[in-house]
């Protein structure tokens, strides 16, 4: 009898160890998605853990799905769960330019409760799994002209509290967080908010954005100097704030940021220029070619690629297959919760960025 008990005990220990190991291996791949109800079927959805529909907006203080087209898209996304049971579908509120009324709407307890009730109603109707708040940004300037005020910071905390209490513990609640230091310092009460959310989706891209008159890495993994923003800098800050590693999701950019009138100094990196329209990842191979005048560089310290075209004096920065693999390895080494990206329709249907992330995730 004692032998059986010992064998049983050892078996339970082995199972527990395996479960713990599997838990540590968990790495969620999270896709923001702006496409329609049909386009999603072209992608390898089986490699995703979560799709965030982008975007819903506020209408009279309530969560609103903007159109019949959007309704159809959300319903089709939810239907994917029948083939892929681990997939979660989340609605996102806002986006850059999409949260103009947020500061005012969430400034009162009544406004926050009204919104939370509407989220529950919409979520129940569509049978989605959660909400991602993409308020850019509480308490600091986002899109020029949007209202922001110091009270946004405590109001954001109260908003998260009422959402959690209204929607319950099983509801997925996350928010898109700016990856730059001013946001990290001023927008969020991390100690109050972190225990109430499932994930913090760090937008560790646009760290050099369209308003910048100087080129740089827009989505680097590491800083190359103490003042440079980076993914690692944001992660380190949040870990030091006591945010659990498994709640941190880092961001990948499936698009380039581009500047013209950039002099051929340092291959265009950290030079003055004028920001212009970038390129989607799915078009990189046809755009950034030597035949078109482009030369590829990879900053090993930043773990970030860039391109320079001496003929047209144009500079481009992005993630690519090499850097997105490095970011995924970083997630694994730091035992973070996963990697998200903006956004799925910018990827190739096959053998693109999602596939690169998935290959690192599943590698032994």
N, C-alpha and C positions, 0 to 999 in steps of 0.2 A: 504493500500500500504506500509505503514511504517512497519507494522507487517511482511509482506512478506519479505521486505528488511532485517529486523532484523533476521528472520528465515534463510533466504538465507546466511546472513553474518555468523551466528553461524554455519551453515552447512559447509560453506567453511573453517571456522576455525577448525572444527572437522576433515575434510578431510586432511587439511594441517598438523594437529598434527599427524594424523595416518601415513601420508606419511613420516613425519620427524622421527617418531618412527620406521617405517619399515627401513628407511635408516640407523638409528643407529644400528638396529639389523643385518644388512647385514654383513656377515662374509664369505669371499670367501675361499673355500677349493680347493687348487691348487696342482695338482699332476705332478711331473716330471715323465716321462715315457720312459723307454729304451726297451720296449718289441716290438714285431712284430705286424703285422696287425690283427692277429687272437686273440692273448692273451688278448687284451683290452676288448674283448667281455665277458670275464669271470668275470669282475669286475663290481661293482655297480656304473657305470658311472653317473647315475642320481643324485648321491650324490656329484658330483664334479662340480665346476664352471669353472675350467680351467685345461687343460692338456698341459704340456710343453714337446714337443717332444725333446728327448735328444740323440744324438746331431747332429747339423750341424757343418761344419768346414769351414775354409778359404781355397780357392784354387785360386791361382793367385790373391789374394786380394779380391775375391768375395765370397759371401755366397754360399756354396755348399752343396747339398744333396748327401751323399756319394755313394749311391747305388740304384739299382732298388727296392730292398727290403725296403729301407727307404722311397722311393717314395710311394710305396704301403701302407706302414704304415701311412704316413701323409695323404694320400687320404682317408683311412678308418677312421682315427681320425676325419677328417673334415665331413665325412658322418654321424657321430654320432650326429651332430648338428640338423639333421632333426627330431630326436626323443627328443632331449634335447636342445631347442632353446637358452637357456641362457648360454650354454657351449661355451667357447672360446678355440680355438686351437692356440697355440703359438709355434714358432720354437726357439730353443735355440742354440746359438753359443758357442762352446768351451768346457767347463768342465775342470776338473783337468787333465792336460796333453793335452788338446785339443785346446789350444790357443797359441801354440808356436810362430806363426808368428804375433800375434796380436800387440805387441809393435811396431814392424817395420812397419806393414801394416797401422797402424793408426797414424803414426808419421808425415804424411803430409796431407795437405788439399785435394790434389788430391786422395790420398789413401782412405781417409775417404769418399769422394764423390763417388768414385768408388764402395766402399762397400755399401753405402746407396742406390745407384741405383740398385745394384744387389739384395738387400733385397726387394726392391719394386717389382722387376721383379719376383723373386721366390715367394713372398707372393701373388702376383696377379695370378700367375700360379696355385698355390695350394689352393687359396682362404682361407688362414689362417688369423687369427685376429691380430697377433703381433709377436714381437721378444723379447727374453730374452737374454741379454748379460751375458755370464758366463766366464768372463775373470779373471783367477786366477793367478796373481793379477796385477793391474796397480801399478807401482812405487815401489813395494816391491817383495821380492822373493816368487815365487810359487813353481812349480815343479823345482827341481834343474836342472840347465842348460838352462832354458827358459830365454830369454832376458827380462829384466825389467830396467827401467831408470826413473829418476825424471820427465822427460817430459811426462811420461804416464798420470800423474794426469791432467794437462791442456788438453792433447790430448783426454782424455776420455770425458771431458766436451764438447770439440768441436765435438767429435763423436756423442754424444747424441744430440747436437744442429742440426747437419746436418741430422741425422736420423729423428728427429721430423719434420724439415722443408720439407724433401723429402717425408716422408710418410704421413704427415697430422695429424690433431688433433684426428681423430677417431681411429687411429692405436694404438694398445696396445704396450707400450714400458716399459720394466722392466729390472732389472739386478740383478744377484745373488751377494750379498754383503757378504764379510767375516764378521763373527760375533765376531772377536777378535780385541783387541784394536789397534794393529799396523795398521791393514787395516783401521779401522775407523778413525784413526788419519792422515794417510799418503796417502791413495789411491784415495780418492774422494773429490772433492769440493762440499760439500753437499748443500750449499746455491745456487750454480749455477745449479746443476744437478736436485735436488728434484722437482722444478717446471715443469720440462720437461718430467718426467716419470710418468707412472700410478702407479707403484709399485716398492718397494725395497724389494727383497726377501732375508731376512737375513739368512745366513747359520749358524744358531745358533746350530750347531753340529760340530763334529770334533774339538771342542775347546781344547780337548786333543787328539792329532792325532797320526798317525802311526809312526811319527818320535820321539815321546816322550818315554823316558826311565823310566818314572814314571807314575803310574796309576792315574786315576782321573775320574770325571764325564765328558763324552764327549759331552753331550747335556743337561746341567742343566738349569732349569728355573731361579734359583737364585744363586748368589755367596754365598759361605759359609765363605769366608774371603775377605778382600778388594782387594787382588791381583788376585782372581779367576775369569776367564771369565765366562759369563753366558748370557742367553737370555735377562734377565731383564737389565743387565748392558749395552748391546748393544742398546736396545730399549730406555733406559733412556738417553744415550748419543745422539742418533739421535733426540729424542724429544727436547733435549736441544739445538740442532743445528737448530731447527726450522722446522724440517721435519714434515709435517702433519701426525697425528696418522693414518688416514685412508689409507695412502700410505705405511705403514709399515706392512710387512708380516713376521711372525716369522717361524722358521723351526723346523720340527720334523724329527727324525732319525728312520727309519724302519729297523735298523741293529745295531748290537753290535760291539764295539771295544774290543779286547781281548788281554790280556798279560799273558805270562807264566813265570815260575820261580819267582813267587810273594810269598814272605814269609807271613805266617799266622799272620800278625800284622794288627790290625784295620780292620780285615776281607778283607785284600788286598787293601784297599783304601789308596791312596797317598803313595804307596810303589814302589820300583824299580822293573822293569820287562822288558821282551822282547816282543814287539808287534807281534801278530800273526793274522791269518785270523779270522774274526768275523763270526757271524751267522745272517741270515735274520730273521725278525720278524716271518714270517710264520713257521719257524722251532724252535722257542723258546720253545714251549710247549713240544716238543719231546727231546730237548737238555738240557735245564736248569732244570733238575729234581733232586730230592733227591736221586733217584736210581742211577743217574749218578754222584752223589757226590756233587751236587751244592746246595748252600744255598742262598736264596733270601733276600735282604735287601732293605730298602727304606729310603733315606735320606730326612727327612721331611723338613729340612731347604732348601736344594737344590731343592726339589721336583724332585728327580731323583732316579731311581732304580739302583741296581748293584747286581752282583752275585759273590760268591767266592766258589771255589772248593779246599778244604784243602787237598784232596787226590792227586790232580794233580798240586796244587799250581798255579791255574789259576784264573784270575780275568776278569770280563766282565762288560761293561757299555753300556747303551742304553736308548732310550725311551721305555715305555711299555704302556699298556692301561691306567694305573693310571696316569702316567706322561703326556701322550698326552691329557688326559681330563683336567689336571691342566693347561696345556699350552693353551688349547682352552678357558677355563674359564678366563685365563689371557687376551687373545685377546678381549673377550667380556667386561671385566672390564675396560680395557684401551681404548676401542673403536678403536682398530687397524683394519687394512683392512682384515686380515685373517691369515690363516696358510697354509704353503706349506710343502712338505716333499720329502725326497729322500728315496726311490722312489716307484712307485706303484707296480711293480712286486715283491717287497719284502713283500707285505702285504698278508694276507689271502684273499681268494675270498669273503668270507662272515664273518661277526662278528669280523672283525679285527680292525686295527687302523683307517681306514677311517670311519668305522661305529661308532667308539667311538667318533671321532671328530664331526660327523654329529649329534649324539644324544645330545651332549652338545650344538651344534649350534641351534638345533630346540627345545630345552627345554624351557619352559616358565618361 
